[in-house]
Amino acid sequence: MTPTLHKPRRPKTRLLAPHLEQTATPTISDLAVPQVTGLPAPPSDGPPIPNEVDIEIARHNGSSLAVDATRERLQAAKFSPTPSLSQIIEELTRENGRLRRELAFRHRLDRLGHDLHDEAGYIIERLRMALINFRQGQKDIETEFRTN
């Protein structure tokens, strides 16, 4: 009999990293993310250096700290007109709506994925039981015909 492997469920609550659970109030150094190997370390006195992900974000007219802090973007920002408060509110409202739609999309996909996982687990269990029953029946038949 083979053990059934189950995909671990995501926890409902957020867990803190072990080094953050020890102190009541984390400091800035506790929250520091370790440097990923293979990527250049940002200079300590300047903005981060754009990596491959930042470049891809910029290609799609997106924004990240590393992209926005490039010399070209900083120079362009000096000469771009400052939007009015109503324009800012309108843009943020559009962005909020887009993010809400994206969140609804992700939630529906997540529910669908959970349903698929549950259904597949049920089918796997049924197949496992069918295989066990088949093997037991096969042993019973072999035992019956050997003794006769």
C-alpha positions in Angstrom: 0.0 0.0 0.0 1.4 3.4 -1.0 1.0 6.3 1.2 -1.1 9.2 -0.2 0.7 12.5 -0.6 -1.3 15.5 0.2 -0.5 19.1 -0.7 -0.2 21.2 2.5 -3.0 23.7 2.9 -2.1 27.3 3.1 -2.5 28.7 6.7 -5.4 31.0 7.2 -3.4 33.4 9.3 -0.1 35.0 8.4 2.9 33.6 10.1 5.9 35.7 11.1 9.4 34.5 10.4 11.0 32.8 13.4 13.4 35.7 14.1 10.4 38.2 14.2 8.4 36.1 16.7 11.0 36.6 19.4 10.6 40.3 19.8 7.5 42.2 20.6 8.2 45.1 18.2 10.5 44.3 15.2 13.2 46.8 14.4 14.1 47.9 10.9 17.1 45.5 10.8 14.7 42.6 11.7 12.7 43.4 8.6 15.6 43.5 6.2 15.3 41.0 3.3 18.5 39.0 2.7 20.2 39.7 -0.6 19.3 37.2 -3.4 22.5 35.6 -4.8 23.2 36.4 -8.4 21.8 39.9 -8.3 24.0 43.0 -7.8 23.8 44.5 -4.4 22.4 48.1 -4.4 24.9 50.8 -3.4 24.4 51.7 0.2 24.1 55.4 -0.6 21.9 55.3 -3.7 18.8 53.8 -5.2 18.6 50.1 -6.0 19.9 48.9 -9.4 17.1 47.6 -11.7 17.2 43.9 -12.2 15.5 41.7 -14.9 12.1 41.9 -13.2 12.3 45.7 -13.0 13.2 45.9 -16.7 10.3 43.7 -17.6 8.0 45.9 -15.5 9.3 49.0 -17.2 8.7 47.5 -20.7 5.0 47.1 -19.8 4.8 50.8 -18.6 4.9 49.7 -15.0 6.7 51.2 -12.1 9.0 49.9 -9.3 11.4 51.7 -7.0 14.5 50.7 -9.0 12.9 51.8 -12.3 11.5 55.1 -10.9 14.9 55.9 -9.4 16.9 55.7 -12.7 18.5 58.9 -13.9 16.2 59.1 -16.9 13.0 58.7 -14.9 14.2 61.3 -12.3 15.0 63.8 -15.0 11.7 63.3 -16.8 9.8 63.7 -13.5 11.4 67.1 -13.0 9.8 68.4 -16.2 6.5 66.6 -16.1 3.4 68.7 -15.1 2.1 68.0 -11.6 -1.5 66.6 -11.8 -4.3 68.3 -10.0 -5.9 66.8 -7.0 -9.0 65.8 -9.0 -6.8 64.1 -11.6 -4.9 62.2 -8.9 -8.2 61.1 -7.3 -9.6 60.0 -10.7 -6.4 58.0 -11.5 -6.4 56.4 -8.0 -10.1 55.5 -8.4 -9.4 53.8 -11.7 -6.5 52.0 -10.2 -8.6 50.9 -7.2 -11.3 49.6 -9.5 -8.7 47.7 -11.6 -7.2 46.2 -8.5 -10.6 45.1 -7.1 -11.4 43.4 -10.4 -8.0 41.7 -10.4 -8.6 40.6 -6.8 -12.0 39.2 -7.7 -10.4 37.3 -10.6 -7.7 35.8 -8.3 -10.3 34.8 -5.7 -12.4 33.0 -8.3 -9.4 31.2 -9.7 -8.3 30.3 -6.2 -11.8 28.8 -5.4 -11.7 26.9 -8.7 -8.2 25.6 -7.9 -9.4 24.4 -4.4 -12.4 22.7 -6.0 -10.1 20.9 -8.5 -7.8 19.9 -5.7 -10.6 18.5 -3.6 -12.1 16.6 -6.5 -8.8 15.2 -7.6 -8.1 14.1 -4.0 -11.4 12.3 -3.9 -10.8 10.6 -7.3 -7.2 9.5 -6.2 -8.6 8.0 -3.0 -11.3 6.1 -5.0 -8.6 4.8 -7.4 -6.4 3.8 -4.5 -9.3 1.9 -2.9 -10.1 0.2 -6.2 -6.5 -0.9 -6.6 -6.4 -2.3 -3.1 -9.7 -4.2 -3.7 -8.3 -5.5 -7.0 -5.1 -6.7 -5.4 -7.0 -8.3 -2.5 -9.4 -10.1 -5.0 -6.4 -11.2 -7.1 -4.7 -12.7 -3.9 -8.0 -14.4 -3.0 -8.4 -16.0 -6.4 -4.7 -17.1 -6.5 -5.1 -18.6 -3.1 -8.3 -20.4 -4.0 -6.8 -21.9 -7.2 -3.5 -22.9 -5.5 -5.3 -24.9 -2.9 -7.4 -26.8 -5.4 
